């Protein structure tokens, strides 16, 4: 009886070993388990790549728009020592900016805002606004709409780089801002990321640009107004 009981215990132990070995060697459903662990990481990498790539492309568009607005403004034709600029000219420039922002403006859910200004650097290297005009374009808009500028005539502009502070000269300032909202929002914030850039240029064919509403106006042909 003792021998029989010992044999039963030995058989149970061997059976448990076989069951354990079979469990360890069994590979069924292993792929499903591994996929369950890996799929969240795969989704983060995939959607993160899509969202960040689109965001970088949108940021590049904002930079190109600011650069184009500054360049277009600086190329205004001169009339003597000054280059007159009117709302019709600025409207065309802002519309060009809308074209540059596409297709991100068409597929986005936020507006793009742009401002074109002229800054005067006086004999003490103080930079002040001569004039400023702003416009915004809503998603899917074909052209920009004028809005109130955040800069007033005579306001100081301390953010002008020191290298551009050449005394008694004029600088064209173009500012563009846009909120990039990811389509999915799986990785990046669904509220979006604010993108903005600034571009500078100088009048190329004249000493200054005179906006049709600038106060004071030039006192004589070829004289640029100063604050």
WOTA-V968016 format. One record per helix or strand of 3 or more residues. SS is the DSSP state (a for helix, b for strand). FROM is the first residue (numbers start at 1). TO is the last residue. If there is no record, write none. Layout:
SS&FROM&TO  SS&FROM&TO
This chain:
a&2&25  a&30&74  b&82&85  a&87&101  a&104&107  b&112&121  b&127&137  b&145&147  a&162&164  b&169&180  b&193&201  b&208&211
